[in-house]
Amino acid sequence: MKKEFLKTMSRALLLVCLACTATSMSAEKVLIDGLYYTLSGNYGGATVEKPDSGMYVGDIDIPAEVTYNGVTKPVKAVGVRAFSDDSLLTSVTFHDNMRVIDWYAFANCTQLKRIDMPNTVVSVIDGGFYGCTSLETVTMSNQLASIGWSAFQDCKSLKSIDIPNSCTYLDYSAFQGCSSMTDLVIGNGIQIVRSKAFSGCSSLQNITIGTGVKEFQESAFELCNSNTIKNIYISDLAKWCNIKFASITSNPLCFVGYLYINGEKVVDLEIPSTVTAIKDYAFLRCAFEGNLTIPSSVKSIGYYSFYLCARMKEVVLPEGLQSIGQHAFRNCYQLKELTLPESLVSLGSMAFSSCWAMTKLKIGNQLTTIPANAFEWCKGLEEVQFGNSVKNLGNSSFFGCSALVVLDLPESVRTIDGSAFRQCANLETVHLPDSLSSIGNSVFYNCPALKNIILPQGLKKIEQGTFLNCSSLTEIVIPDNVTSIGSQAFYDCINLRSIQLSKSLKTIESSAFSGNNSLTSLTIPDSVTSIGASAFGGCNALTQVKSLALVPPTINNQSCFSVYDQARLVVPQDALDAYNNAQYWKLFNKTIAFEQIGDSNGDGVINVEDVTALIDYMLGGGTQLPNELAADTDGDGLLSVEDVTTLIDYLLSNTWN
């Protein structure tokens, strides 16, 4: 775009220089029948010029030729700013021989209502009719070759424009701000529609696009109105598929237009077999209401190509298709089933995001990556069949797929990136492959129905928020290779009753298990060195915390636990003093060594006499237990028959269950 800008500016400066040179070479301006002219110049004839003082008013008739001192010259141009700012000019009549409307020739002629160009006119140079706010009708020359920068910009009353097939050059902002224009025809000669050419044409309803157009530059139809543009007319669908659109607002279909091919409204869209690639933005927001047929000749579908085709019901993607770009089918709300072909090797981010009606998805065996947001908010998706080559699931790839109940990932999967299955509200069961080595942050965040999941042994870290608010999760086993559990990893898993932590675990970060009100017992491995703030805060049902480390792990804040008064802390005998003196650990009111548990009578030996003492106490024999903390063998904070059973089991097996 920068190169085009510089090219246009260079051309404009050259024209100014040529015009100035021509003026200096000619005689002074002469007055003939009320109009000023220079009689020789760049255009090979007489040029209408601006008077040195005053302005032209009323109705002006520019003759085909003028005679001065016996020499007759054809009038071939209206010069630079010849009529600019002549606010009392009401009409102008041209005749044959006129070829060029020069720079800002009629700019801001605010009373001018109609222009009929003779068929000899070949160029309207930059700003030719800029700001002619009352101009309603323009009849173009059938020999017109170029329309310059801002040539008709802000002609706010212009109703329609028909660019002839002869025209090959349409410059930046040529019709920008023509806010009353309802009908537009772009002739077959135009290849590039430059930036902002029709920006702000907010009343456009019907647009006919010629077969020569190859490119619509940035914002060609920016600030047009989605409530008015209704119909887009083309004659060659294959050529349309190949047009280069620079952005969303480069394509007039973005305003939810109906597409007509050779006058027939498209209901079912069938791409011709001559097409090998569907370019970016080609059919975005197209309002066709049937099915899309793509032939096997198509190898690539560009980004945003069918974005927001909200009424499209079905698409069959052919074998041979190799790539689908970003946002390609995003917001195709009625698309129900999708099979990604075996040939597909590349899928863009958000390619099928928010396809709400999609219920089934089958992924081919060559696709290795499901990119970020690819199927997010496909809230009707019930079944996903993964190909056997998928290695990575990208960020938020299935975010918000609330109809998924069972997820079965293939053995090929190595990594799952952040939020991949976040807010899958009905997801109950997840089968993760042994090959999985990484699960990103918030992957299962807010999956409140999740009940069954086994984490693979290859995991080394549970990231931040991975299972946050998985309120149906009742038990979790952290694989032994995991060294770190991230902040809020299991936050608000309110029904989590059983946690088995990794034997290699070193760090439990802030709020990792906060709010788990069903957790009654916790064992912290001897490998743990650090526990973050509120890591177990709000776990108010805890009755026993067992720490196996000989060196008390560092606790970063008093909020790490919220049960210092009620829970029993069990630690190694050799570390008892260390825990009783360690910051925050010493806040536990009930600290006991492992070796003391079961010693109900306090004689330093665990045997059948401890069973007898405990039974007598429970039967109300009046016997006082020297060490009630030791008698609570199951760690539930109560003395009951379960403690007797647990103690007997220990004596029989020499192992605490």
Number of C-alpha atoms within 10 A of each C-alpha: 10 7 8 13 13 11 12 17 13 12 12 17 12 12 17 15 12 15 19 14 13 18 18 12 12 12 13 12 18 16 14 11 10 11 18 19 25 22 25 18 21 16 18 14 21 27 29 26 21 22 17 8 6 8 15 20 14 14 13 15 14 19 17 15 16 18 12 11 5 7 8 13 18 19 28 26 27 28 24 26 22 26 25 25 19 22 19 15 22 19 17 17 14 19 19 17 20 27 24 23 30 27 27 26 29 30 27 25 24 22 18 24 20 18 17 14 23 20 17 18 24 22 22 26 24 28 27 32 33 26 25 27 22 19 25 20 17 17 16 20 21 17 18 24 20 22 25 24 26 27 32 31 29 26 29 22 18 26 19 19 19 15 26 21 19 17 23 20 18 25 23 27 27 29 31 28 26 28 24 19 24 19 18 19 17 22 20 17 19 24 20 18 26 24 25 26 29 29 24 26 27 23 19 27 20 21 22 17 20 23 21 19 21 18 19 24 22 21 24 28 30 23 18 24 20 17 13 16 24 19 23 22 20 19 16 15 17 17 18 22 23 18 22 20 22 18 18 23 22 27 26 30 25 26 23 24 25 20 23 18 13 12 11 11 15 17 17 15 18 13 18 17 12 12 20 20 17 26 20 28 28 28 26 27 28 26 23 23 18 15 17 19 16 23 20 15 17 22 20 20 27 22 26 25 28 27 26 24 25 22 19 25 19 18 18 15 18 20 17 16 24 20 20 25 20 25 26 30 31 28 24 25 21 18 23 19 18 18 15 24 20 18 17 23 17 18 25 21 25 26 29 30 27 27 26 22 17 22 20 15 18 16 21 20 17 18 24 21 18 27 23 25 26 29 28 30 24 26 23 19 25 19 18 17 15 21 20 17 17 22 21 20 26 21 25 27 29 29 28 27 27 22 17 23 18 17 19 14 19 20 15 18 24 19 19 23 20 25 27 31 29 28 25 27 23 18 24 20 17 17 15 18 19 17 17 22 17 19 24 21 26 26 29 28 27 24 25 22 18 24 19 16 16 16 19 20 16 17 20 21 21 26 23 25 26 28 28 26 26 27 21 17 23 18 18 18 14 24 22 17 16 20 21 19 28 22 25 29 30 33 27 23 27 23 19 23 19 16 18 15 20 22 17 18 24 20 20 26 24 25 27 31 31 28 25 25 20 17 24 21 20 20 15 21 18 18 19 24 16 16 22 22 20 25 30 30 22 22 24 20 19 26 22 23 22 20 23 19 17 16 18 22 22 16 21 17 15 16 19 26 26 20 22 22 11 16 24 25 26 25 25 20 14 13 16 19 14 17 26 19 12 15 16 18 21 16 17 19 15 16 23 21 18 18 16 21 23 31 28 29 23 18 13 12 14 19 17 13 14 23 23 14 22 27 18 15 16 15 10 9 10 9 14 14 18 14 17 19 24 24 28 24 26 23 24 18 18 15 19 16 12 14 21 23 14 19 30 17 14 17 16 9 10 10 10 13 10
